[in-house]
């Protein structure tokens, strides 16, 4: 695998990890805390923000190789990950509009990857 493909793969993994971090923050927000400061200073929230910070730093490194025009296309995959986490972790439902939206995202990624 060449350096450019490795950076594309790294960026996709980082986007997935950032999506995990979003799910962690949502999970933490559903808990009741006896003090407002504990909402922000608990291990789950701190770890989630550390993940965000780490993925941001590593994304900067990946963007030295990955064209900036391709970044938002890869970043759109986060909608897919977040939807899956919402269904599996939070019992959210997927309606027809969400399915159509996700299909359009996947089609848009494919079109850009093939013709962009």
CNS distance restraints for C-alpha pairs under 8 A (distance, minus, plus):
assign (resid   1 and name CA) (resid   5 and name CA) 6.27 0.50 0.50
assign (resid   1 and name CA) (resid   6 and name CA) 6.48 0.50 0.50
assign (resid   2 and name CA) (resid   6 and name CA) 6.24 0.50 0.50
assign (resid   3 and name CA) (resid   7 and name CA) 6.28 0.50 0.50
assign (resid   3 and name CA) (resid  65 and name CA) 8.00 0.50 0.50
assign (resid   4 and name CA) (resid   8 and name CA) 6.39 0.50 0.50
assign (resid   4 and name CA) (resid  65 and name CA) 6.00 0.50 0.50
assign (resid   4 and name CA) (resid  66 and name CA) 6.76 0.50 0.50
assign (resid   5 and name CA) (resid   9 and name CA) 6.18 0.50 0.50
assign (resid   6 and name CA) (resid  10 and name CA) 6.00 0.50 0.50
assign (resid   7 and name CA) (resid  11 and name CA) 6.06 0.50 0.50
assign (resid   7 and name CA) (resid  62 and name CA) 5.12 0.50 0.50
assign (resid   7 and name CA) (resid  63 and name CA) 7.81 0.50 0.50
assign (resid   7 and name CA) (resid  65 and name CA) 6.59 0.50 0.50
assign (resid   7 and name CA) (resid  66 and name CA) 6.49 0.50 0.50
assign (resid   8 and name CA) (resid  12 and name CA) 6.38 0.50 0.50
assign (resid   8 and name CA) (resid  62 and name CA) 7.33 0.50 0.50
assign (resid   8 and name CA) (resid  66 and name CA) 6.37 0.50 0.50
assign (resid   9 and name CA) (resid  13 and name CA) 6.28 0.50 0.50
assign (resid  10 and name CA) (resid  14 and name CA) 6.09 0.50 0.50
assign (resid  10 and name CA) (resid  62 and name CA) 6.98 0.50 0.50
assign (resid  11 and name CA) (resid  15 and name CA) 6.16 0.50 0.50
assign (resid  11 and name CA) (resid  59 and name CA) 6.15 0.50 0.50
assign (resid  11 and name CA) (resid  62 and name CA) 6.32 0.50 0.50
assign (resid  11 and name CA) (resid  74 and name CA) 7.62 0.50 0.50
assign (resid  12 and name CA) (resid  16 and name CA) 6.28 0.50 0.50
assign (resid  12 and name CA) (resid  74 and name CA) 6.49 0.50 0.50
assign (resid  12 and name CA) (resid  75 and name CA) 7.66 0.50 0.50
assign (resid  12 and name CA) (resid  77 and name CA) 8.00 0.50 0.50
assign (resid  13 and name CA) (resid  17 and name CA) 6.21 0.50 0.50
assign (resid  14 and name CA) (resid  18 and name CA) 6.11 0.50 0.50
assign (resid  14 and name CA) (resid  55 and name CA) 5.42 0.50 0.50
assign (resid  14 and name CA) (resid  58 and name CA) 7.61 0.50 0.50
assign (resid  14 and name CA) (resid  59 and name CA) 7.03 0.50 0.50
assign (resid  15 and name CA) (resid  19 and name CA) 6.23 0.50 0.50
assign (resid  15 and name CA) (resid  55 and name CA) 7.56 0.50 0.50
assign (resid  15 and name CA) (resid  74 and name CA) 7.90 0.50 0.50
assign (resid  15 and name CA) (resid  75 and name CA) 6.34 0.50 0.50
assign (resid  15 and name CA) (resid  77 and name CA) 7.62 0.50 0.50
assign (resid  15 and name CA) (resid  78 and name CA) 6.18 0.50 0.50
assign (resid  16 and name CA) (resid  20 and name CA) 6.39 0.50 0.50
assign (resid  16 and name CA) (resid  78 and name CA) 6.49 0.50 0.50
assign (resid  16 and name CA) (resid  81 and name CA) 6.69 0.50 0.50
assign (resid  17 and name CA) (resid  21 and name CA) 6.30 0.50 0.50
assign (resid  17 and name CA) (resid  51 and name CA) 7.25 0.50 0.50
assign (resid  17 and name CA) (resid  55 and name CA) 7.28 0.50 0.50
assign (resid  18 and name CA) (resid  22 and name CA) 6.36 0.50 0.50
assign (resid  18 and name CA) (resid  51 and name CA) 6.68 0.50 0.50
assign (resid  18 and name CA) (resid  52 and name CA) 5.68 0.50 0.50
assign (resid  18 and name CA) (resid  55 and name CA) 6.55 0.50 0.50
assign (resid  19 and name CA) (resid  23 and name CA) 6.38 0.50 0.50
assign (resid  19 and name CA) (resid  78 and name CA) 6.07 0.50 0.50
assign (resid  19 and name CA) (resid  81 and name CA) 6.37 0.50 0.50
assign (resid  19 and name CA) (resid  82 and name CA) 5.89 0.50 0.50
assign (resid  20 and name CA) (resid  24 and name CA) 6.24 0.50 0.50
assign (resid  20 and name CA) (resid  82 and name CA) 7.78 0.50 0.50
assign (resid  20 and name CA) (resid  85 and name CA) 7.88 0.50 0.50
assign (resid  21 and name CA) (resid  25 and name CA) 6.29 0.50 0.50
assign (resid  21 and name CA) (resid  48 and name CA) 4.71 0.50 0.50
assign (resid  21 and name CA) (resid  49 and name CA) 7.18 0.50 0.50
assign (resid  21 and name CA) (resid  51 and name CA) 6.28 0.50 0.50
assign (resid  21 and name CA) (resid  52 and name CA) 6.58 0.50 0.50
assign (resid  22 and name CA) (resid  26 and name CA) 6.27 0.50 0.50
assign (resid  22 and name CA) (resid  48 and name CA) 7.27 0.50 0.50
assign (resid  22 and name CA) (resid  82 and name CA) 7.80 0.50 0.50
assign (resid  23 and name CA) (resid  27 and name CA) 6.11 0.50 0.50
assign (resid  23 and name CA) (resid  82 and name CA) 7.24 0.50 0.50
assign (resid  23 and name CA) (resid  85 and name CA) 6.79 0.50 0.50
assign (resid  23 and name CA) (resid  86 and name CA) 7.62 0.50 0.50
assign (resid  24 and name CA) (resid  28 and name CA) 6.18 0.50 0.50
assign (resid  24 and name CA) (resid  44 and name CA) 6.68 0.50 0.50
assign (resid  24 and name CA) (resid  45 and name CA) 7.14 0.50 0.50
assign (resid  24 and name CA) (resid  48 and name CA) 6.11 0.50 0.50
assign (resid  25 and name CA) (resid  29 and name CA) 6.15 0.50 0.50
assign (resid  25 and name CA) (resid  44 and name CA) 7.33 0.50 0.50
assign (resid  25 and name CA) (resid  45 and name CA) 5.86 0.50 0.50
assign (resid  25 and name CA) (resid  48 and name CA) 6.38 0.50 0.50
assign (resid  26 and name CA) (resid  30 and name CA) 6.51 0.50 0.50
assign (resid  27 and name CA) (resid  31 and name CA) 7.15 0.50 0.50
assign (resid  28 and name CA) (resid  39 and name CA) 7.65 0.50 0.50
assign (resid  28 and name CA) (resid  44 and name CA) 6.55 0.50 0.50
assign (resid  28 and name CA) (resid  45 and name CA) 6.51 0.50 0.50
assign (resid  29 and name CA) (resid  39 and name CA) 7.40 0.50 0.50
assign (resid  33 and name CA) (resid  38 and name CA) 6.21 0.50 0.50
assign (resid  33 and name CA) (resid  39 and name CA) 6.16 0.50 0.50
assign (resid  34 and name CA) (resid  38 and name CA) 7.40 0.50 0.50
assign (resid  35 and name CA) (resid  39 and name CA) 7.22 0.50 0.50
assign (resid  36 and name CA) (resid  40 and name CA) 7.60 0.50 0.50
assign (resid  37 and name CA) (resid  41 and name CA) 6.18 0.50 0.50
assign (resid  38 and name CA) (resid  42 and name CA) 5.77 0.50 0.50
assign (resid  39 and name CA) (resid  45 and name CA) 7.76 0.50 0.50
assign (resid  40 and name CA) (resid  45 and name CA) 6.10 0.50 0.50
assign (resid  40 and name CA) (resid  46 and name CA) 7.23 0.50 0.50
assign (resid  41 and name CA) (resid  45 and name CA) 6.82 0.50 0.50
assign (resid  41 and name CA) (resid  46 and name CA) 6.47 0.50 0.50
assign (resid  42 and name CA) (resid  46 and name CA) 6.18 0.50 0.50
assign (resid  43 and name CA) (resid  47 and name CA) 5.91 0.50 0.50
assign (resid  44 and name CA) (resid  48 and name CA) 6.08 0.50 0.50
assign (resid  45 and name CA) (resid  49 and name CA) 6.22 0.50 0.50
assign (resid  46 and name CA) (resid  50 and name CA) 6.17 0.50 0.50
assign (resid  47 and name CA) (resid  51 and name CA) 6.18 0.50 0.50
assign (resid  48 and name CA) (resid  52 and name CA) 6.36 0.50 0.50
assign (resid  49 and name CA) (resid  53 and name CA) 6.13 0.50 0.50
assign (resid  50 and name CA) (resid  54 and name CA) 6.02 0.50 0.50
assign (resid  51 and name CA) (resid  55 and name CA) 6.00 0.50 0.50
assign (resid  52 and name CA) (resid  56 and name CA) 6.09 0.50 0.50
assign (resid  53 and name CA) (resid  57 and name CA) 6.33 0.50 0.50
assign (resid  54 and name CA) (resid  58 and name CA) 6.24 0.50 0.50
assign (resid  55 and name CA) (resid  59 and name CA) 5.90 0.50 0.50
assign (resid  56 and name CA) (resid  60 and name CA) 6.40 0.50 0.50
assign (resid  57 and name CA) (resid  61 and name CA) 6.79 0.50 0.50
assign (resid  58 and name CA) (resid  62 and name CA) 6.29 0.50 0.50
assign (resid  59 and name CA) (resid  63 and name CA) 6.02 0.50 0.50
assign (resid  60 and name CA) (resid  64 and name CA) 6.76 0.50 0.50
assign (resid  61 and name CA) (resid  65 and name CA) 7.74 0.50 0.50
assign (resid  62 and name CA) (resid  66 and name CA) 6.08 0.50 0.50
assign (resid  63 and name CA) (resid  67 and name CA) 6.48 0.50 0.50
assign (resid  63 and name CA) (resid  68 and name CA) 6.57 0.50 0.50
assign (resid  63 and name CA) (resid  71 and name CA) 7.79 0.50 0.50
assign (resid  66 and name CA) (resid  70 and name CA) 6.98 0.50 0.50
assign (resid  66 and name CA) (resid  71 and name CA) 7.22 0.50 0.50
assign (resid  67 and name CA) (resid  71 and name CA) 6.83 0.50 0.50
assign (resid  68 and name CA) (resid  72 and name CA) 7.71 0.50 0.50
assign (resid  69 and name CA) (resid  73 and name CA) 7.72 0.50 0.50
assign (resid  70 and name CA) (resid  74 and name CA) 6.53 0.50 0.50
assign (resid  71 and name CA) (resid  75 and name CA) 6.01 0.50 0.50
assign (resid  72 and name CA) (resid  76 and name CA) 6.14 0.50 0.50
assign (resid  73 and name CA) (resid  77 and name CA) 7.47 0.50 0.50
assign (resid  73 and name CA) (resid 109 and name CA) 5.89 0.50 0.50
assign (resid  73 and name CA) (resid 112 and name CA) 7.62 0.50 0.50
assign (resid  74 and name CA) (resid  78 and name CA) 7.99 0.50 0.50
assign (resid  74 and name CA) (resid 109 and name CA) 7.42 0.50 0.50
assign (resid  76 and name CA) (resid  80 and name CA) 7.71 0.50 0.50
assign (resid  76 and name CA) (resid 105 and name CA) 6.87 0.50 0.50
assign (resid  76 and name CA) (resid 109 and name CA) 7.82 0.50 0.50
assign (resid  77 and name CA) (resid  81 and name CA) 6.63 0.50 0.50
assign (resid  77 and name CA) (resid 105 and name CA) 7.63 0.50 0.50
assign (resid  77 and name CA) (resid 106 and name CA) 7.78 0.50 0.50
assign (resid  78 and name CA) (resid  82 and name CA) 5.96 0.50 0.50
assign (resid  79 and name CA) (resid  83 and name CA) 6.05 0.50 0.50
assign (resid  79 and name CA) (resid 102 and name CA) 7.46 0.50 0.50
assign (resid  80 and name CA) (resid  84 and name CA) 6.30 0.50 0.50
assign (resid  80 and name CA) (resid 102 and name CA) 6.53 0.50 0.50
assign (resid  81 and name CA) (resid  85 and name CA) 6.19 0.50 0.50
assign (resid  82 and name CA) (resid  86 and name CA) 5.98 0.50 0.50
assign (resid  83 and name CA) (resid  87 and name CA) 6.30 0.50 0.50
assign (resid  84 and name CA) (resid  88 and name CA) 6.12 0.50 0.50
assign (resid  85 and name CA) (resid  89 and name CA) 5.47 0.50 0.50
assign (resid  85 and name CA) (resid  90 and name CA) 7.30 0.50 0.50
assign (resid  86 and name CA) (resid  90 and name CA) 5.07 0.50 0.50
assign (resid  86 and name CA) (resid  91 and name CA) 6.43 0.50 0.50
assign (resid  86 and name CA) (resid  92 and name CA) 5.45 0.50 0.50
assign (resid  87 and name CA) (resid  91 and name CA) 4.79 0.50 0.50
assign (resid  87 and name CA) (resid  92 and name CA) 4.56 0.50 0.50
assign (resid  87 and name CA) (resid  93 and name CA) 6.09 0.50 0.50
assign (resid  87 and name CA) (resid  94 and name CA) 7.44 0.50 0.50
assign (resid  88 and name CA) (resid  92 and name CA) 7.67 0.50 0.50
assign (resid  94 and name CA) (resid  98 and name CA) 5.95 0.50 0.50
assign (resid  94 and name CA) (resid  99 and name CA) 6.76 0.50 0.50
assign (resid  95 and name CA) (resid  99 and name CA) 6.42 0.50 0.50
assign (resid  96 and name CA) (resid 100 and name CA) 6.14 0.50 0.50
assign (resid  97 and name CA) (resid 101 and name CA) 6.08 0.50 0.50
assign (resid  98 and name CA) (resid 102 and name CA) 6.11 0.50 0.50
assign (resid  99 and name CA) (resid 103 and name CA) 6.12 0.50 0.50
assign (resid 100 and name CA) (resid 104 and name CA) 6.15 0.50 0.50
assign (resid 101 and name CA) (resid 105 and name CA) 6.27 0.50 0.50
assign (resid 102 and name CA) (resid 106 and name CA) 6.27 0.50 0.50
assign (resid 103 and name CA) (resid 107 and name CA) 6.07 0.50 0.50
assign (resid 104 and name CA) (resid 108 and name CA) 5.93 0.50 0.50
assign (resid 105 and name CA) (resid 109 and name CA) 6.19 0.50 0.50
assign (resid 106 and name CA) (resid 110 and name CA) 6.17 0.50 0.50
assign (resid 107 and name CA) (resid 111 and name CA) 6.03 0.50 0.50
assign (resid 108 and name CA) (resid 112 and name CA) 6.13 0.50 0.50
assign (resid 109 and name CA) (resid 113 and name CA) 6.01 0.50 0.50
assign (resid 110 and name CA) (resid 114 and name CA) 6.03 0.50 0.50
assign (resid 111 and name CA) (resid 115 and name CA) 5.75 0.50 0.50
assign (resid 111 and name CA) (resid 116 and name CA) 6.97 0.50 0.50
assign (resid 112 and name CA) (resid 116 and name CA) 4.30 0.50 0.50
